[in-house]
Amino acid sequence: MNRTKLWTLLGLALGILIIAIAFTEKAPQRKRGDIHYTVSQRWELPTQLREISGIDWLDEDRVAAVQDENGLIFIYNLKDKGVEEIIEFAGSGDYEGIAVANTDAYVLRSDGLLYEVAEFRSSGRTVKTYETFFTAEQDVETLEFDPDGNRLLLAPKAYDQNSENYKGIYAFSLNTKKMQSGFVFKIEMTDKVLKRFRQNKLHKTFRPSDMAINPVNGLMYLIEGTKPKLLIMNSDGSLKSAHVLDNRLFPQPEGITFSPDGRLFISSEGKNGNNASISEMKLTEN
């Protein structure tokens, strides 16, 4: 083989390799400062939970879940890998968050209406609703029980009614059953932690779909389902770090919770032919 033919063949091989790489599915990008994570356990959910939108921890084997079409609380057994109980509390609607406080469950509708399902595991359960100052346009999805303050924490997904520059985390007191005035924490859209995610419309920089407080260290974890991300906040409300989630594992993460010993669980809706899922994650930050 002469030298000209050799170089021609090498050129063709290189061209084919470049084209193959271009059309190969890219691995998730880990920019500097991103977390390294592994999925230690994963549960594929049944069709009835395809639109799973919020989860909260119950006990070693169970989580409570809601989905965004029907007024039902699902008790999912992690050990048996199935729904063991369904609790009806309302009709159809866009239900996005669930928080369990002792024997009561609270469910958040995206227009800001809050449902209290007292003694939700008993046959004598009762249901009350409470108005918040959120509206459907703000599309509120985040709900978390803060036992230290005996309150529920809520944050708007679309935009904050007070500013384009931040999204407040607001509190509903379980003592007074009323919203507290002003935010208790603030997610600054211009914070350096969110710099690489910044959008021209600032309120689109981070759109929280749920949050959970790590009971071991008090850190607050918020997820975004639109463009899968994880935001970690310090217990004083300052932003600690923000990370990309692999959208092949989490096509639309909508729920997050911790076990009492600090194990992290994220639920994701079914999308693009994939089933909905719950994943237990182990995180390591650089």
C-alpha positions in Angstrom: 0.0 0.0 0.0 1.5 3.4 -1.0 1.7 6.3 1.4 -1.1 8.2 -0.3 -3.6 5.4 0.0 -2.6 4.9 3.7 -3.2 8.6 4.5 -6.6 8.4 2.6 -7.7 5.4 4.7 -6.5 7.0 7.9 -8.5 10.1 7.0 -11.6 8.1 6.3 -11.3 6.2 9.6 -10.9 9.4 11.5 -13.9 11.0 9.8 -16.1 8.0 10.6 -14.9 8.1 14.3 -15.8 11.8 14.6 -19.3 11.2 13.1 -19.8 8.2 15.4 -18.9 10.3 18.5 -21.1 13.1 17.4 -24.1 10.8 17.2 -23.4 8.9 20.3 -25.5 9.8 23.4 -23.3 12.0 25.6 -22.5 11.0 29.1 -23.7 13.5 31.8 -21.4 16.5 32.1 -19.8 17.0 35.5 -18.6 20.5 35.7 -16.2 21.5 38.4 -18.0 21.6 41.8 -20.6 19.1 40.7 -21.5 16.2 42.9 -20.7 12.7 42.2 -23.6 10.4 42.9 -24.6 6.8 42.6 -28.0 5.3 42.6 -27.8 2.6 45.3 -31.4 1.4 44.9 -34.1 2.1 42.4 -37.8 1.3 42.3 -39.8 1.3 39.0 -43.3 2.5 39.9 -46.7 1.2 38.6 -48.7 3.1 36.0 -51.0 4.7 38.7 -47.9 6.6 39.9 -46.6 7.7 36.5 -47.4 11.3 37.3 -45.8 11.1 40.8 -45.2 14.6 42.0 -44.3 14.5 45.7 -43.0 12.0 48.3 -42.4 12.0 52.1 -40.8 9.5 54.4 -43.1 7.3 56.6 -40.9 4.5 58.1 -38.2 2.1 57.1 -40.2 0.4 54.4 -42.7 3.1 53.3 -43.1 6.5 51.7 -46.2 8.5 51.1 -46.7 9.9 47.6 -49.1 12.0 45.6 -49.6 12.4 41.9 -50.7 15.4 40.0 -54.1 14.3 38.8 -56.1 12.7 41.6 -56.7 13.6 45.3 -55.1 10.4 46.5 -52.3 9.6 48.9 -50.4 6.4 48.0 -48.5 4.4 50.6 -45.7 2.8 48.7 -43.8 -0.1 50.3 -40.1 -0.1 49.3 -39.5 -3.6 50.6 -42.5 -5.2 48.8 -42.1 -2.8 45.8 -45.7 -2.0 45.5 -48.6 0.3 46.6 -50.1 -1.2 49.7 -52.7 1.5 50.5 -54.5 4.4 48.7 -56.2 7.1 50.8 -58.7 9.4 49.1 -58.8 13.0 50.4 -60.2 15.0 47.5 -61.3 15.0 43.9 -59.2 15.5 40.8 -56.7 18.3 40.8 -53.1 19.3 40.3 -51.5 18.0 43.6 -47.8 18.6 43.8 -46.4 18.3 47.3 -46.9 16.2 50.4 -45.5 16.6 53.9 -46.2 14.3 56.8 -46.3 15.8 60.3 -46.7 13.2 62.9 -50.1 11.5 62.2 -51.3 14.2 59.8 -50.6 14.6 56.1 -50.6 17.9 54.2 -51.0 18.1 50.5 -50.3 21.1 48.3 -52.3 21.9 45.2 -50.4 24.0 42.5 -52.8 26.9 43.0 -51.7 27.2 46.6 -54.6 25.5 48.3 -53.4 23.4 51.2 -55.1 20.2 52.4 -54.8 18.9 55.9 -55.6 15.2 56.2 -55.7 14.7 60.0 -55.0 11.1 61.2 -54.6 10.2 57.6 -53.8 6.5 58.2 -56.9 6.0 60.3 -60.5 5.3 59.2 -61.5 8.4 61.2 -59.4 10.9 59.2 -60.8 14.4 58.5 -59.9 16.8 55.8 -59.7 20.6 56.0 -58.4 23.1 53.5 -56.5 26.4 54.0 -55.9 29.3 51.7 -52.4 30.6 51.1 -51.3 33.7 49.3 -50.1 31.7 46.3 -52.0 31.6 43.0 -52.1 29.2 40.1 -49.9 31.5 38.1 -47.1 31.0 40.6 -47.4 27.2 40.3 -46.4 26.3 43.8 -45.1 22.7 44.2 -42.7 22.7 47.1 -43.9 21.5 50.5 -41.8 20.4 53.5 -42.4 19.9 57.2 -39.9 21.7 59.4 -40.3 20.1 62.9 -38.0 22.7 64.6 -40.4 25.4 63.8 -43.6 23.3 63.6 -44.3 24.7 60.2 -44.6 23.8 56.6 -42.2 25.4 54.1 -43.5 26.4 50.6 -41.8 28.0 47.6 -43.2 29.1 44.2 -42.0 27.4 41.1 -42.9 29.9 38.4 -42.1 33.3 40.1 -42.3 35.1 43.4 -45.0 37.6 43.8 -42.6 40.1 45.3 -39.6 40.1 43.0 -38.1 38.7 39.8 -34.7 38.5 41.5 -35.5 35.8 44.1 -37.9 33.1 45.2 -38.8 33.1 48.8 -39.4 30.1 50.9 -42.4 30.9 53.0 -43.9 29.3 56.2 -47.3 28.0 57.1 -47.6 27.7 60.9 -49.1 24.5 62.2 -49.8 26.3 65.5 -52.0 29.0 64.0 -52.8 27.3 60.7 -51.9 30.5 58.9 -49.2 31.7 56.5 -46.5 33.7 58.2 -45.7 37.1 56.8 -42.5 37.5 54.7 -40.2 34.8 53.6 -38.1 32.7 56.0 -35.4 31.9 53.4 -34.6 33.3 50.0 -33.2 31.8 46.8 -31.4 34.7 45.1 -31.5 34.1 41.3 -28.3 36.2 41.0 -26.4 34.2 43.6 -23.0 33.0 42.3 -24.0 29.4 43.1 -26.6 29.7 40.3 -24.5 31.7 37.9 -24.1 28.9 35.3 -27.9 28.3 35.2 -28.8 32.0 34.9 -31.6 32.8 32.4 -32.5 36.1 30.7 -35.8 35.9 32.7 -34.3 35.6 36.1 -37.2 33.7 37.6 -36.5 30.8 35.3 -32.9 30.3 36.7 -34.1 27.8 39.3 -37.7 26.5 39.5 -38.1 24.4 42.6 -40.4 21.4 42.4 -39.9 20.1 46.0 -37.6 20.3 49.0 -36.4 18.3 51.9 -34.4 19.0 55.1 -31.6 16.5 55.9 -32.4 15.6 59.5 -28.7 14.7 60.1 -27.1 18.1 59.3 -30.0 20.5 58.7 -29.1 21.2 55.1 -32.0 21.9 52.7 -32.2 20.2 49.4 -34.3 21.5 46.6 -34.8 19.9 43.2 -35.9 21.3 39.8 -37.9 19.0 37.5 -38.0 21.3 34.4 -34.2 21.1 33.8 -33.2 18.5 36.4 -31.0 20.2 39.1 -30.3 19.8 42.8 -29.8 22.9 44.9 -28.3 22.6 48.4 -28.8 25.4 51.0 -27.2 25.8 54.4 -29.4 25.8 57.5 -29.1 29.6 57.6 -30.6 29.9 54.2 -27.4 30.7 52.2 -26.9 28.8 49.0 -24.2 26.1 49.3 -24.0 24.5 45.9 -26.1 23.6 42.8 -25.7 20.6 40.5 -27.0 19.1 37.3 -28.9 15.8 37.6 -28.6 13.2 34.8 -31.9 13.5 32.9 -31.7 9.9 31.8 -32.0 8.8 35.5 -34.2 11.7 36.5 -36.2 12.8 33.4 -38.5 14.9 35.6 -37.6 14.9 39.4 -40.6 16.1 41.3 -40.3 14.7 44.8 -37.5 14.5 47.4 -37.3 13.1 51.0 -34.8 11.9 53.6 -35.0 9.0 56.0 -34.2 9.8 59.6 -30.6 8.6 59.2 -30.0 10.9 56.2 -30.6 8.6 53.2 -31.8 10.6 50.2 -34.6 9.6 47.9 -35.8 11.3 44.7 -38.9 10.5 42.8 -39.2 11.2 39.0 -42.2 11.2 36.8 -42.4 8.8 33.9 -41.3 10.5 30.6 -40.2 9.5 27.1 -41.4 5.9 27.5 -39.7 5.5 30.9 -41.6 4.4 34.0 -41.8 6.7 37.0 -39.3 5.9 39.7 -38.0 6.4 43.2 -34.2 6.3 43.6 -32.0 6.2 46.6 -28.9 8.4 46.0 -25.5 8.6 47.6 -23.8 11.9 47.1 -20.2 13.0 47.3 -19.3 16.6 46.7 -16.0 17.7 45.3 
